[in-house]
Amino acid sequence: MKFILALLAVVIFASSAHAQFGIGMLTYDISVPLDEMKYLIDKTSWTGFGVEGRKLIRDQISGGFSWHFNTFSERTDESIYLDDRLITGDQERTLRIYPILITWHYYFANVRARPRFIPYAGIGVGVFYINRRITVEANLYQRTSWQLGLVPELGCFTLFSEDLALVTTVKYNHAFENSNSHAYNYWGVNIGIAYAR
C-alpha cells in the first residue's frame, strides 16, 4: 500500500509540475484479447494496472503520458504453430504487455470548473513492449519485441470531491505488426482513482 501511495505521489508531481493543473491516475486494468491474440491466448486478463499523468493545456484539452502493464496467461494442450515451428503438448502460455504512450485528451466539460461528471475521448501513441513465453515441460520458447502502437479511448471522471475522482475508461489497444512479431490487439476496461491539483 505504501508503494502505491508513493507511486501516486510521483505521478501527481510529474503531471502537475510546471503546470497550474495536473491529473495523476492509478488504474486497475481488465483486458480482453482480440483477433490474432486469441490464437495464442483466449482468456481475459484480470491482472493489470496503469499509471497516467496529464497536464491541462486548455480548459478542455490535456497532454500527458501513460504506462500500463497487463499479463495474459493460459494453460492448454492445443497445438500451435509459431515462429516456424509446431508446438505440441501441455503448455503454459504467457503474454506480458507494457504500453508506453504519449496521450492527448479532449474533455466534454470545462475541467477547471470541476463538474460532477467529466466525460472525455483520447488517444495514445507510442510503443508496446511485449514478452511472449510458452513453456512446454522443460522447454521454454520466448520472444520479446518492441512494437509501435495506438490506443483510442473513451472515459469519464466522476468527482468525489474537488480533487479526487473515480475514473472509468474503455480502450482499444493495438500494437502494429513488425518484422519480429505479428499484431496484438485487445480491449481494456480500466477503473481507478484520479487526483487533480
N, C-alpha and C positions, 0 to 999 in steps of 0.2 A: 504494500500500500504506500509506503514511503517513497518507493521508486516511482510509482505512478504520479504521486503529488509533485515530486521533483521534476519529472518529465513534463507535466502540465505547466509548471512554473517556467521552465526553459522555453516551451512553446509560446507561452503568453509573452514572455520578454522578447523573444525573437520576432514575434508577429507585431508587437507594438513599439519596438524601438524605432526612433526617428519618425514616428507617425503619431498623429493625435488619436487615432482609433485603430485598434488591432483586435483580432479574434484568434484565440487559441482553442483547439479542439482535440479531444481524445474519443475514439470510437471503437465499439465492438463490431466486427465485420462478419457477416454471414455471406457465403459465396456459392453460386450455383453454376457448375460447368456447362458449356455450350459447345455445339458443333464438334470440331476435331478434338477438343479437350475431353469430351465424353468418351471418345475411343480409348483414351488412356485411363481416365478415372471418371466414373459416372456418379460419384457420391457428393452430396452437398458438404461444403466445408463449414464447420462450426467453430474453427479455431483461427480467428483473425483479429487484428486490431490495427488502428491507424492513428497517426499524429498529423495535424494540419495547423498551419498558421496563415493568416490573411491580414492584409493591410487595406484599409479603405482608401481608394484613390479618389472617388467621388461619393456622394451620398448613397448611390445605388450600385457602385462598381468596386470590386476589390481584386487585388492580385496577391498571389501567395505561393505556397508550396504544400506538398503532401507526401507522406511516406506511409505505406501500408504493408502489412505482412499477412499472407494467407497460406495455410497448409491444407492441401488436399491429400487424402490417403484412402487406400482401398486394398483389401486382401482378396485375391481371386486366383482361380486356376485356368482362366481363359487364356488361350494362346494369343500373342500379339506380335506383329511384325514391325520392328523399329530399327532404324539405323542399319538397314540391310541385313538384319538377322531375325530369325524366328525365335521368340522366347516362349518357352512352354514350362509347365509345372506350377506348383504353388508359388505365388508371387505376392510380395508386399510392394505396392506402387505408391510413391510419394512425390508430390509436387510442392515445392516451396516457392512462392511468387512474391516479389517485392517491387511494386510500382513506386517509382521516384519521379515526382511530377512538379512542373510549374503550373499554377492554376489561375484561372480568371473566372469571376462570378458576377452575375447580374442579379440584383435583388428587386423584387416586385413591390418594394416598400422602402421608405427612407429609413435606413438602418440607424442613423444617429437619433432619430425620433423615438426609437425603441418601441414600436408597436408590439402587441402580444404575439402576433404571428408574422413571420418574415419568410415567405416562400422565395426560392431562388433557382436559377439554372446556371450551370457552369460547365467548364471543360478543362481537362488537364492534359498536358503534353509532356512527354519525357521518355524515360527508359524503364523497362521491366527487367529485373534480374531474376532468372528462372533456374532453379535447381531441380532436375528430374532424376529420381532414383528408383530403380527396380531391383529388388533383392529376390533371388531365387536360390534357396538353400544357402550355400556358402558363397555364391556368386553375386557380385554387385555390378549392375550396369548403371553408370551415372553420366549425366551430361549437364553442363551449365551453359547458359547463354545470356547475352545482353541483347534486348530487342526493343526497337522503337515502339512507342505505344500512345494510345489516345483513349481518354476516359471522359465521355459526356456524362452529366449527372443532373438530377432534379432533387431538390431537398427543401427542408423547412426548419427554421428555428422557432421553437415555442418558448417564450420567455417565462422563467420562474420569478425573476427579479430584474432589476435594471442591468445587472452584469452577468447573470447566469441563465443558460437556456438549455433545453433539450434539443438535440439536433437529430434529424432523421433524413437519410438520403438513399436514393436508388442510383446505382452507377452501372454503366456498361463498360467493362474493362476489355480492351483489345490490344494485344501485343502482336505486331505485324510479323509475318514470316520473314526469315532471312536465310542466308546460305548455310547457317548452322542449325536451324530449327524451324519447325512449322509454326503456324499462328496459334495463339492461345487466346480464348475469349470466355468471359464469364460475367454473370450478373452479380452485383454486390448490393446487399442491403445493410446499411450502416446505421447504428444507433449509438448516441453518445452524449457528451456534455460539451458545451461551449462556454468560454468565458471571454467577455469583451471589456476593454478598458480604453 
